[in-house]
């Protein structure tokens, strides 16, 4: 409908007009700026994106003003609602040479497991991959719904131990082990030892 083709004037939910760029942005401000940018690019109202993602309008408003603390599940839902890769909503500033401290990057905790994903590097324009740092502790498995068709995930375990279940198979990883599998199938990550860390490379077609 044409009423959804342009953002609605929802002044109580829009961030201020001044924008900060680069390293001056906090992780929550990075998410807020990227979320607003992608919503406006899609020509959707705040209410419509919230509806598509299955979250409350007040939650969406808080995320766009930088006052919310989104979970990994919420951000995946928003990326799906906007039909974009999750990395576009985390959006760390690009640099030709960069040292990224994990504590300064947007981190998303899971609501279903002791599991935190941090985007280290979004895909540049000439590539199709995003790089995440995963921190997990033994708890309930982290279930992941299928990503867009053609997605492939690459996992390198840095510390601890983990089990990944995908396409009816179960794989146990130790330090330094590498596993690749179709990310467009349901998959599950379980930390088997305290202090489990991994690097995930998500490659899309």
C-alpha positions as CSV (number, residue, x, y, z in Angstrom):
1,X,0.0,0.0,0.0
2,X,1.2,3.5,-0.7
3,X,0.8,4.4,3.0
4,X,3.8,2.2,3.7
5,X,6.0,3.5,0.9
6,X,7.3,6.5,2.9
7,X,8.3,6.8,6.5
8,X,5.6,8.1,8.8
9,X,6.3,11.3,10.7
10,X,6.9,9.8,14.1
11,X,8.8,12.5,15.8
12,X,8.9,10.9,19.2
13,X,10.9,8.0,17.9
14,X,13.4,9.7,15.6
15,X,17.0,10.3,16.8
16,X,18.2,13.9,16.8
17,X,19.2,15.4,13.6
18,X,22.9,15.7,14.4
19,X,24.9,12.6,13.3
20,X,28.3,11.5,14.5
21,X,30.5,9.4,12.4
22,X,33.6,7.2,12.8
23,X,35.1,6.1,16.0
24,X,33.2,8.8,18.0
25,X,30.1,6.6,17.9
26,X,29.5,4.2,20.7
27,X,28.4,0.6,19.8
28,X,24.7,1.4,20.6
29,X,25.0,4.6,18.5
30,X,26.5,2.7,15.6
31,X,23.5,0.3,15.6
32,X,21.0,3.2,16.0
33,X,22.5,5.1,13.0
34,X,22.7,2.0,10.8
35,X,19.1,1.0,11.7
36,X,17.7,4.4,10.9
37,X,19.7,4.6,7.7
38,X,18.5,1.2,6.4
39,X,14.9,1.8,7.4
40,X,14.8,5.1,5.5
41,X,16.6,3.5,2.6
42,X,13.9,0.9,2.4
43,X,11.2,3.6,2.7
44,X,9.5,2.0,5.7
45,X,8.0,3.6,8.8
46,X,9.3,2.7,12.2
47,X,6.0,1.0,13.0
48,X,6.1,-1.1,9.9
49,X,9.7,-2.4,10.5
50,X,8.7,-3.2,14.1
51,X,5.6,-5.1,12.9
52,X,7.7,-7.1,10.3
53,X,10.3,-8.0,12.9
54,X,7.7,-9.0,15.5
55,X,8.9,-6.4,18.1
56,X,7.2,-3.6,19.9
57,X,7.2,0.0,18.5
58,X,8.8,1.2,21.8
59,X,11.6,-1.3,21.4
60,X,12.2,-0.2,17.9
61,X,12.2,3.5,19.0
62,X,14.7,2.8,21.7
63,X,17.0,1.1,19.2
64,X,16.9,4.0,16.8
65,X,17.7,6.5,19.6
66,X,20.6,4.4,20.8
67,X,19.0,3.7,24.2
68,X,18.1,0.1,23.6
69,X,20.2,-3.1,24.2
70,X,19.2,-5.4,21.4
71,X,19.7,-9.2,21.5
72,X,21.2,-11.2,18.7
73,X,17.7,-12.6,18.0
74,X,16.2,-9.1,17.7
75,X,18.9,-7.9,15.3
76,X,18.5,-11.0,13.1
77,X,14.7,-10.3,13.0
78,X,15.3,-6.6,12.1
79,X,17.8,-7.6,9.3
80,X,15.2,-10.1,7.9
81,X,12.5,-7.4,8.1
82,X,14.7,-5.0,6.1
83,X,15.9,-7.8,3.8
84,X,19.6,-7.0,4.4
85,X,22.6,-8.9,6.0
86,X,22.9,-8.5,9.7
87,X,26.3,-6.8,9.3
88,X,24.7,-3.8,7.7
89,X,23.0,-3.0,11.0
90,X,26.2,-3.2,13.0
91,X,28.3,-1.1,10.7
92,X,31.7,-0.5,12.2
93,X,33.5,2.3,10.4
94,X,35.9,1.0,7.7
95,X,39.6,1.7,7.7
96,X,42.4,0.6,5.4
97,X,44.5,-0.5,8.4
98,X,42.6,-1.0,11.7
99,X,43.0,-2.7,15.1
100,X,39.6,-3.5,16.4
101,X,39.2,-4.0,20.2
102,X,36.3,-6.4,20.8
103,X,35.0,-4.2,23.7
104,X,34.6,-1.3,21.4
105,X,32.5,-3.1,18.8
106,X,28.7,-3.8,18.8
107,X,28.1,-7.0,20.7
108,X,24.8,-8.9,20.6
109,X,24.0,-11.4,23.4
110,X,21.7,-14.3,22.8
111,X,18.5,-14.5,24.8
112,X,18.5,-18.3,24.6
113,X,22.1,-19.2,25.4
114,X,25.3,-17.9,27.1
115,X,26.5,-16.7,23.7
116,X,27.6,-13.2,22.4
117,X,28.3,-12.3,18.8
118,X,30.5,-9.3,17.9
119,X,30.9,-8.1,14.3
120,X,34.5,-7.5,13.6
121,X,34.3,-6.8,9.9
122,X,31.3,-6.4,7.6
123,X,31.6,-7.3,4.0
124,X,33.3,-4.7,1.8
125,X,31.6,-3.8,-1.5
126,X,33.9,-6.2,-3.5
127,X,33.3,-9.3,-1.2
128,X,30.5,-11.3,0.3
129,X,31.6,-12.1,3.8
130,X,31.1,-10.9,7.4
131,X,33.5,-11.8,10.2
132,X,32.2,-12.4,13.8
133,X,33.9,-13.1,17.1
134,X,31.9,-15.5,19.2
135,X,32.2,-15.8,23.0
136,X,30.2,-18.6,24.6
137,X,29.9,-20.6,27.8
138,X,28.4,-24.0,28.5
139,X,24.6,-23.5,28.6
140,X,21.6,-24.2,26.4
141,X,22.6,-24.6,22.7
142,X,22.4,-21.5,20.5
143,X,19.9,-22.3,17.8
144,X,20.2,-20.5,14.4
145,X,17.4,-20.3,11.9
146,X,18.4,-20.7,8.2
147,X,20.1,-17.6,6.8
148,X,19.4,-16.5,3.2
149,X,19.8,-19.2,0.5
150,X,23.4,-19.8,-0.5
151,X,24.9,-18.7,2.8
152,X,28.0,-20.7,3.9
153,X,29.5,-20.4,7.4
154,X,33.1,-21.0,8.3
155,X,34.1,-21.6,11.9
156,X,37.5,-21.6,13.5
157,X,37.7,-22.5,17.2
158,X,40.1,-20.3,19.1
159,X,39.7,-21.6,22.7
160,X,37.6,-24.1,24.6
161,X,35.5,-26.7,22.9
162,X,32.2,-26.7,21.0
163,X,29.7,-28.9,19.2
164,X,28.0,-27.8,16.0
165,X,24.9,-29.7,14.7
166,X,23.8,-29.2,11.1
167,X,22.2,-31.2,8.3
168,X,21.6,-34.1,10.7
169,X,25.3,-34.4,11.7
170,X,27.1,-33.4,14.9
171,X,30.7,-32.1,14.9
172,X,32.9,-31.5,18.0
173,X,35.6,-28.8,17.6
174,X,38.8,-28.3,19.6
175,X,41.2,-25.4,19.5
176,X,42.3,-24.6,15.9
177,X,39.7,-26.9,14.3
178,X,37.9,-25.5,11.2
179,X,34.4,-26.4,10.1
180,X,32.4,-25.2,7.1
181,X,28.7,-25.9,6.5
182,X,25.6,-24.5,4.8
183,X,24.3,-21.6,6.8
184,X,21.0,-21.7,4.9
185,X,20.1,-24.8,6.9
186,X,19.1,-24.8,10.6
187,X,22.2,-25.1,12.8
188,X,23.1,-25.2,16.5
189,X,26.2,-24.2,18.4
190,X,26.9,-25.6,21.9
191,X,29.9,-24.5,24.0
192,X,31.4,-27.5,25.7
193,X,34.0,-25.8,27.9
194,X,34.3,-22.5,29.8
195,X,35.8,-19.6,27.8
196,X,34.9,-20.9,24.4
197,X,35.8,-18.5,21.6
198,X,35.4,-18.8,17.9
199,X,35.7,-16.8,14.7
200,X,32.7,-17.1,12.3
201,X,33.0,-16.1,8.7
202,X,29.6,-15.8,7.1
203,X,29.8,-16.0,3.3
204,X,26.8,-15.1,1.2
205,X,26.2,-15.7,-2.5
